[in-house]
Structures are given as structure tokens and as C-alpha cells.
Amino acid sequence: MKTVLIIDDNPVITSIYRGKLAASGLHTEIAVNGEEGLAMLDRCKPDVVLLDLMLPKVNGMEVLKRIRARPEYKTLPVIVFSNSYTSDVMQQAWGFGATDVLHKSSTTPQTVVNALVRAIANSAAPSAAAAPQHVADEAPSSPESRMTALLQQFAAGDIGAASAEFARLVRADVPNGLFPAPLVKLFTALEVLVAAAGQAAEGPERELVHDSIRAVSRVARTMGARSKVAC
């Protein structure tokens, strides 16, 4: 049975998600402060972490930094789940290695459960680390190829899993003159839509945002292909 470690000091939140996750066949461990959460990583070996930011003793952002500082937890899915959802907080969480960022007040319990299940599934999928040695020895993929792959994921509807990597790529490489100006504008618009998708409630509103992401992604992929031809 897969294990979810919830690091949150709100007993209402932890009670709700313990029940929801049990109904989905997931085991739950609870830590009520950041210090306890870090200690429990080695004890329970979770498959995914649901992390609040406003925590006693050690705050959530520091917990995230310490998790990513340990080589054995570099790829552990960590979903930040907080009411602190300003643009600066989102950027900081993504910069420190969050797998996804969800807003407590506008995300339904089922959406959170779906995000956790998806993160576990993606983590269990074959990765570059498991690739044959001759593949690992090749040069790392370029920003252009990584962006193309992410746009393909978005266009196929796999939005949650690719959102954090897309945000990191936009902030790290897009501003460096690697893409034409019209594409940069599309990437910026797409980043706003991806952030909105994390806040939209289930139902028609969320579907509309996802449809918009898929449409913009297809346009961006087409423009990217044309710009390569032009070069």
C-alpha cells in the first residue's frame, strides 16, 4: 500500500484527508509540525508528501528545501497545499522543488486526492535514471526539446504532472532569448492558465481552463516548429 505523509498542524484538514485517502486505498501518516515531518520521512518512507507552509517549529518552505537537499528525496513528490497562494509564494515553492502547488480554500478534497495519486503514478513510472547507460551518457536535453515535450503533455491533457517543470523552465530559460517574442508571450499566458487550473473548482470552470491550456499548447507547439524551420 502506498503511503502519503501529510505535514499539517490543522486537525480538521488531516482528519478529512486521512479518510479520503483511505477510501482511495492509500495509507496516511500525519506530522503536526515541520520538525516532526522531517523526522518521519525516514521512518515511514512515504511515496508522496502533502505539505502545508504555515507550520510550527520548521516552516513548510524550509521543510521543502531540506527534503530536496537530500539525494534520496530529490525525486520524492512533494505537493504544497496551503492558503499562502500569492504569486511570490508559488514561485518560491516551485523554485525549491515542489511537484505541484494547490490552494486549500479553492481546491476540493477529490482534486487533492487525484493530484496525490497522479504524483505517485508519475514517480513510479520509468525515469531517466532507469534508462540504459548509453542514454544517460548523452548530452542533457535542450530547453527547446524540454519545452516541446511539456507542451505535448499539456496538449494531451496531462497538466498537473508537468506544471512545476514548465514553471521552472519558463523562469530559467525563456527570458534568455532562446525563444522568439511571440512564443514568450504564449508561454507567459500559458503559465497564468496553468496556475489558474490549480485553483479552479471541479466541473465546467476547471474543464474550461484545461481546454484553454490544451488549445494554447497546440498553438505554441505549432509556432515553435515554424520558428525552427525559419532558422
Buried (B, 14 or more C-beta within 10 A) or exposed (E): EBBBBBBBBBEEBBEEBBEBBEEBEBBBBBBBBBBBBBEBBEEBEBBBBBBBBBBEBBBBBBBBBBBBEEEEBEBBBBBBBBEBBEEEBBBBBBBBBBBBBBBBEEBEEEBBBBBBBBBBBBBEEEEEEEEEEEEEEEEEEEBBEBBBEBBBBBBEEBBBBBBBBBBBBBEEBBEEEEBBEEBBEBBEBBBEBBBBBBBBEEEEEBEEBBEBBBBBBBBBBEBBEEBEEEE
